[in-house]
Amino acid sequence: MALHIERDTAYTLKEIEEGLGIVKVLTLRRWIADGKLRAVKMGRAWVVMGRDLMAAIDNWPGVK
């Protein structure tokens, strides 16, 4: 499944993992902790806005 990223849509880490297929939830959580990926906690889940996901993807090595 390919993830079409919308700037104003919130994505869970699981949606990102399944949609992109190139990164695991644990890696995303580490990036959040390291400040490499902006996210907010909503209840028990982390969510990432599409605009923040696009910015992070632009900085991922080997992705252009």
N, C-alpha and C positions, 0 to 999 in steps of 0.2 A: 504494500500500500504506500503510495507516495503522498506526502503531506504537502498540501498547498497552504502556504503560510499567509495569513491575513494579518496586517499590521495591528488592528484593534481587537484581535481575538486572543483570549487567554487559553493556553495549552497546559495540560498536566505533563509531568515528566514522562509518564507512561505513553501518552499520545505522541510525544516527541520521539521517544525511543522506537515505538512501532511505526510511526510515520516516516521517519528519516532512515531508520535501519542502519545507522552508522555509529551510534553512540548508545551506551547503556545508562540506565537510570542512576546507577552508582557513580558513574563518571559525571553526569549532570549535577548530582548533589555535591560532588567535590568541587566542580566549577563554581557552583553557587557559594559554597563555603570560602573559596579562594577569591571571590569577587570577579570571576571571569564571565559569569552569567547572572544577570539581574533577574530575581524572582521574588515572589511574595508567598507567604504561607497563608492558605485559606483553609481553616479547619486543620485537618491532618495532612492535606496535600499541598505541595509546592506547585505554583502556576507561574508560567512565563508568558509575558505578552509577546505577540508576534513580532513587534518592532524590536524588542530586546533579543529575541531569538535570531532575527535576521542580522542584527549587529554582531552577535556572537559568531554566527556562521561566517561572516565576512572576515573574522579574525582567526578562524580555524586553519591550521596548517594544511596545505594541499587542497583547500576548497576555494575555488574561484569560478 
